[in-house]
Each structure stands twice: as structure tokens, then as C-alpha cells.
Amino acid sequence: MKKSMLFPLLTAVGGAGAVLLRLVQRATGFEADTGLPIPGNLPAMALVLWFVVLAVAAFFAARALLPAEGEDSPLFPDGFSTASAGLLTLTVMGILLLAVSGAADIASGIFPGQLVISADGTTAPLQDRFFSQRESLILGALSLVSAASLFPAVPACRVRQAGERKPFQGALLLVPVCCLVVRVVLTYRAESSDPSLIGYYPDILAMVFLTLAFYRLSAFAFRAGRSRRFALYTALAAAFCLAALADRPDPARMAFYAGGALTLFGFLLQRTAALAAPRSGS
């Protein structure tokens, strides 16, 4: 195993630790009646420390394991190319989850209320009432557009016979970045009414680092990619997304956070695999 492949392992460990600590915090760190945080809760403090340690570890690991690229940065999809269809599986799954999230948001905007989700007739809210119907429709459209713009990148990254690849317009990678910026604004406006920052900060930071990670991914389309920065932001985005999943949000946001984390982790695996390949030079 080449040393560059150790970074995805660090990312997975960071995400696993974040989701476990957030689950413990949710079980012990909030009052049952009011939902307000309990001061001095150890899992809550441990989670913050975990994020700090992960950020520092990812920063130094990226410098130690990944190359410092300059003008020789590969042009997307060259630096993410692979002949293994299996290596693209996580990316495809992540993009599909983003599409599912968009469909759920749109359904929530059109049919507010409850959605039957089991054969015995048990119902559950399709989406929390953080967002209005119009905002749900906007969020759904943003997720669907993001998924549609990312999907063509998957076949473009797959090396076929005689090195043949499908063409890809790199500018499409900028679309999820723009969509995420709008989503950050809408989500912060909706959740900032909560007096307890500790209750929603993983959501906000998850979207911030998703935006940064997808921005660094799009930079490869303009020969300005930097593997170290992309890897660092991806590790933090995955950790915050998994911590947000531990809050057990509505189905639309669960699919969104899971999809964002899987998509970026898939691209990270492709990048590190390309670096580890013999004579990759990318």
C-alpha cells in the first residue's frame, strides 16, 4: 500500500469517532424536557476536541502523505481516473443519495405533512419544519441539480479499453459549489433561531466544509487543484456530515449528509489511488 492511501483511512476513523461521540452527546448531553444542552457534558467537550485533533492530524497527514502540487496539477478527470468500476461505487452511491435528498425535499414542499414509510402504515415526517414549503422546493432543486452535474464525472473518471474515457465539461463541478452556498444561507437562517449553538453547529459546519471540499474538487477542472487542500476539507466534511447524521434529522437531510460524505470520500479514494498507481505522475 502506498502512503497516500493512508489518508482515506484517517478520514474514515475521523468520521467514525465523530458520529460515536455525537450519539453519546445526544443521549446524555441534552435535557429530556426542554432539549437544552446540559452544561459541562463530557461527550460534548470531547466532540469539539475530536474535531480540533482531526483537523490538526489531517493537516499534517496531508503534508506527509500527499504531494505539494503547483502548476503541474492534473486536469480533471486525469488525477481521478481509474480502471476499476468498483472504486467508483461510493461516488455513484453518494450522488444517488443527493438525488434522493432532492426528491424528498421537493415532495415535502409539494405535500407537506407526513409520508407513509412502512408497509404497516406507520408514518413519519418527511422533513422537519425548519424550512417553509418554498424553501423545501428550492433545496430539493439544488440537490437534484448538484447530483445531475456530478453524475457525468463518474464515467469520465473510468478508464476503459485503450485508455479511452468519456468527455466531461469540468465547469460542471462548480455547480454543486454554487448550490451549497445557497443551502448554507438558507439553513443558517432557519436554524440560527435555536438559542443553543451546540445543537446545530455540526449541520452548519458540515455544509461549510462540503462547500470548501467541492470547491477544491472543482479546482482540478482548471488545473488549479491541490490534493492536500482537497483531502483536508474532505476529511472534515465527512466528519461533520456523520456527526450531523447522528442527530437523526428528517429523511431529506439524512440523505443529503450521507450523500455529500460518500461522494467526496469516493473522489478522495480515486485521487489517492491515482497517486498510488505506478507512474501516475498526477
C-alpha positions as CSV (number, residue, x, y, z in Angstrom):
1,M,0.0,0.0,0.0
2,K,1.4,3.4,-1.0
3,K,1.4,6.0,1.8
4,S,-1.2,8.2,0.0
5,M,-3.8,5.5,0.6
6,L,-3.5,6.0,4.4
7,F,-5.3,9.4,4.2
8,P,-8.7,7.8,3.4
9,L,-8.2,5.6,6.4
10,L,-7.7,8.7,8.6
11,T,-10.8,10.2,7.1
12,A,-12.9,7.1,7.9
13,V,-11.5,7.0,11.5
14,G,-12.3,10.7,12.0
15,G,-15.8,10.2,10.8
16,A,-16.4,7.1,12.9
17,G,-15.2,8.9,16.0
18,A,-17.4,12.0,15.3
19,V,-20.6,10.0,14.9
20,L,-20.0,7.9,18.0
21,L,-19.3,11.0,20.2
22,R,-22.3,12.8,18.8
23,L,-24.5,9.9,19.5
24,V,-23.3,9.8,23.1
25,Q,-23.7,13.5,23.4
26,R,-27.3,13.2,22.1
27,A,-28.1,10.6,24.7
28,T,-26.5,12.3,27.7
29,G,-26.0,16.0,26.9
30,F,-29.5,17.4,26.4
31,E,-32.4,17.8,28.9
32,A,-35.2,15.4,28.0
33,D,-38.0,18.0,28.7
34,T,-36.5,21.2,27.1
35,G,-33.9,19.8,24.7
36,L,-31.4,22.4,26.0
37,P,-27.8,21.3,26.4
38,I,-26.5,20.2,29.8
39,P,-23.5,22.4,30.8
40,G,-20.2,20.6,31.3
41,N,-21.3,17.5,29.4
42,L,-18.1,15.5,28.8
43,P,-19.1,13.9,25.4
44,A,-19.9,17.4,24.1
45,M,-16.5,18.7,25.1
46,A,-14.9,15.5,23.8
47,L,-16.6,16.0,20.4
48,V,-15.2,19.5,20.0
49,L,-11.8,18.3,21.0
50,W,-12.1,15.5,18.5
51,F,-12.8,17.9,15.6
52,V,-9.8,20.0,16.6
53,V,-7.5,17.0,16.8
54,L,-8.8,15.6,13.5
55,A,-8.2,19.0,11.8
56,V,-4.6,19.1,13.1
57,A,-4.0,15.4,12.2
58,A,-5.4,15.8,8.7
59,F,-3.4,18.9,8.1
60,F,-0.1,17.2,8.9
61,A,-1.1,13.9,7.4
62,A,-1.9,15.6,4.1
63,R,1.6,17.3,4.1
64,A,3.3,14.0,4.9
65,L,1.3,11.7,2.6
66,L,0.2,13.8,-0.4
67,P,2.3,15.8,-2.9
68,A,2.6,19.5,-3.0
69,E,1.3,20.4,-6.4
70,G,1.8,23.6,-8.3
71,E,1.4,24.3,-12.0
72,D,1.8,20.6,-12.7
73,S,-1.6,19.9,-11.0
74,P,-3.6,17.3,-13.1
75,L,-6.6,18.3,-15.1
76,F,-9.8,16.6,-14.1
77,P,-10.5,13.8,-14.6
78,D,-6.9,12.7,-15.2
79,G,-6.0,12.8,-11.5
80,F,-9.1,10.8,-10.5
81,S,-9.0,8.2,-13.3
82,T,-9.3,4.5,-12.5
83,A,-9.9,1.3,-14.5
84,S,-11.7,-0.2,-11.5
85,A,-15.5,0.1,-11.7
86,G,-15.7,-0.9,-8.0
87,L,-13.6,2.1,-6.9
88,L,-16.3,4.3,-8.4
89,T,-19.1,2.7,-6.4
90,L,-19.0,5.0,-3.4
91,T,-19.1,8.1,-5.6
92,V,-22.1,6.8,-7.5
93,M,-23.9,5.9,-4.3
94,G,-23.2,9.4,-2.9
95,I,-24.6,11.1,-6.0
96,L,-27.7,8.9,-5.9
97,L,-28.3,9.8,-2.3
98,L,-28.0,13.5,-3.2
99,A,-30.7,12.9,-5.8
100,V,-32.9,11.1,-3.3
101,S,-32.5,14.0,-0.9
102,G,-33.6,16.4,-3.6
103,A,-36.6,14.3,-4.4
104,A,-37.6,14.1,-0.7
105,D,-37.3,17.9,-0.3
106,I,-39.5,18.5,-3.3
107,A,-42.1,16.0,-2.1
108,S,-42.1,17.8,1.3
109,G,-42.6,21.1,-0.4
110,I,-45.5,19.8,-2.6
111,F,-47.1,17.5,0.0
112,P,-46.3,19.0,3.5
113,G,-47.2,16.8,6.4
114,Q,-46.5,13.1,6.7
115,L,-45.3,10.4,4.4
116,V,-46.0,6.6,4.8
117,I,-42.7,4.9,5.0
118,S,-43.6,1.4,6.1
119,A,-45.9,-1.4,5.0
120,D,-47.9,-1.4,8.2
121,G,-49.0,2.2,7.7
122,T,-46.5,3.8,10.1
123,T,-45.9,7.4,9.2
124,A,-43.0,9.8,9.9
125,P,-42.5,13.5,9.0
126,L,-40.9,13.8,5.6
127,Q,-39.0,16.9,6.7
128,D,-38.6,18.9,9.9
129,R,-40.3,22.2,9.8
130,F,-37.1,24.2,9.7
131,F,-38.0,25.2,6.2
132,S,-41.0,26.6,4.5
133,Q,-42.6,24.8,1.6
134,R,-40.9,27.2,-0.8
135,E,-37.6,26.7,0.8
136,S,-38.0,22.9,0.6
137,L,-38.7,23.2,-3.1
138,I,-35.5,25.3,-3.5
139,L,-33.4,22.9,-1.5
140,G,-34.8,20.0,-3.5
141,A,-34.0,21.7,-6.8
142,L,-30.4,22.5,-5.6
143,S,-29.8,18.9,-4.6
144,L,-31.1,17.5,-7.9
145,V,-29.1,20.0,-9.9
146,S,-26.0,19.1,-7.9
147,A,-26.5,15.4,-8.5
148,A,-27.1,15.9,-12.2
149,S,-23.9,17.9,-12.6
150,L,-21.8,15.4,-10.7
151,F,-23.0,12.2,-12.3
152,P,-21.2,12.7,-15.7
153,A,-17.9,12.9,-13.8
154,V,-18.2,9.2,-12.9
155,P,-18.0,7.7,-16.4
156,A,-15.4,10.4,-17.3
157,C,-13.1,9.1,-14.5
158,R,-13.4,5.4,-15.6
159,V,-10.5,4.4,-17.9
160,R,-11.8,2.0,-20.5
161,Q,-10.1,-0.1,-23.2
162,A,-7.0,1.6,-24.7
163,G,-7.2,4.4,-22.1
164,E,-10.5,5.7,-23.6
165,R,-12.6,8.0,-21.5
166,K,-15.9,9.9,-22.0
167,P,-15.6,13.6,-22.4
168,F,-16.5,15.8,-19.4
169,Q,-17.1,19.5,-19.0
170,G,-15.1,20.4,-15.9
171,A,-17.1,23.6,-15.3
172,L,-20.0,21.3,-14.1
173,L,-18.0,20.8,-10.9
174,L,-18.7,24.4,-10.0
175,V,-22.5,23.8,-9.9
176,P,-22.5,21.9,-6.5
177,V,-20.4,24.7,-5.0
178,C,-22.9,27.4,-6.0
179,C,-25.8,25.2,-4.8
180,L,-24.1,24.6,-1.5
181,V,-23.6,28.3,-0.9
182,V,-27.3,28.9,-1.2
183,R,-28.0,26.0,1.0
184,V,-25.7,27.3,3.7
185,V,-27.5,30.6,3.8
186,L,-31.0,29.0,3.9
187,T,-30.0,26.5,6.6
188,Y,-28.3,29.0,8.8
189,R,-31.3,31.4,8.6
190,A,-33.6,28.6,9.6
191,E,-31.5,27.0,12.4
192,S,-30.0,30.1,13.9
193,S,-33.2,30.8,15.8
194,D,-32.2,27.9,18.1
195,P,-30.7,29.5,21.2
196,S,-28.3,26.6,21.6
197,L,-25.4,26.6,19.1
198,I,-24.3,23.2,20.3
199,G,-27.5,21.7,19.0
200,Y,-26.9,22.7,15.3
201,Y,-23.3,23.6,14.8
202,P,-22.5,20.2,13.1
203,D,-25.1,20.9,10.5
204,I,-23.7,24.3,9.6
205,L,-20.1,23.2,9.6
206,A,-20.9,20.1,7.6
207,M,-22.2,22.3,4.8
208,V,-19.4,24.8,5.1
209,F,-16.8,22.1,4.7
210,L,-18.8,20.4,1.9
211,T,-18.7,23.7,0.1
212,L,-14.9,24.0,0.6
213,A,-14.3,20.4,-0.4
214,F,-16.4,20.6,-3.6
215,Y,-14.7,23.9,-4.4
216,R,-11.3,22.3,-4.1
217,L,-12.5,19.4,-6.3
218,S,-13.7,21.9,-9.0
219,A,-10.2,23.5,-9.0
220,F,-8.9,20.3,-10.7
221,A,-11.0,21.2,-13.7
222,F,-9.0,24.4,-14.2
223,R,-5.5,22.9,-13.5
224,A,-5.5,24.6,-10.1
225,G,-6.2,21.5,-7.9
226,R,-4.3,20.9,-4.7
227,S,-4.6,17.4,-3.3
228,R,-3.6,18.4,0.2
229,R,-6.4,21.0,0.5
230,F,-9.0,18.8,-1.1
231,A,-8.1,15.9,1.2
232,L,-8.1,18.2,4.3
233,Y,-11.5,19.6,3.6
234,T,-12.9,16.2,2.6
235,A,-11.8,14.7,5.9
236,L,-13.5,17.5,7.9
237,A,-16.6,17.5,5.7
238,A,-17.1,13.7,6.2
239,A,-16.7,14.0,10.0
240,F,-19.2,16.9,10.3
241,C,-21.7,15.2,8.0
242,L,-21.6,12.0,10.0
243,A,-21.9,13.9,13.3
244,A,-25.0,15.6,11.7
245,L,-26.4,12.2,10.8
246,A,-26.2,11.2,14.5
247,D,-28.8,13.9,15.2
248,R,-31.3,11.7,13.2
249,P,-32.7,14.5,11.1
250,D,-35.5,14.2,8.6
251,P,-35.0,11.8,5.6
252,A,-34.1,14.5,3.2
253,R,-31.3,15.9,5.3
254,M,-30.1,12.4,6.2
255,A,-29.8,11.5,2.5
256,F,-28.1,14.9,1.9
257,Y,-25.4,14.5,4.6
258,A,-24.8,10.8,3.7
259,G,-24.6,11.6,0.0
260,G,-22.2,14.5,0.4
261,A,-19.9,12.5,2.6
262,L,-19.9,9.4,0.3
263,T,-19.4,11.5,-2.8
264,L,-16.4,13.3,-1.5
265,F,-14.9,10.1,0.1
266,G,-15.3,8.4,-3.3
267,F,-13.4,11.1,-5.1
268,L,-10.8,11.1,-2.3
269,L,-10.3,7.3,-2.9
270,Q,-10.0,7.9,-6.6
271,R,-7.4,10.6,-6.1
272,T,-5.3,8.7,-3.7
273,A,-5.5,5.6,-5.8
274,A,-4.3,7.6,-8.8
275,L,-1.4,8.9,-6.7
276,A,-0.5,5.4,-5.6
277,A,-0.6,3.9,-9.1
278,P,2.7,3.3,-10.8
279,R,3.9,6.2,-12.9
280,S,0.7,8.2,-12.1
281,G,2.7,11.4,-12.0
282,S,-0.6,13.2,-11.3
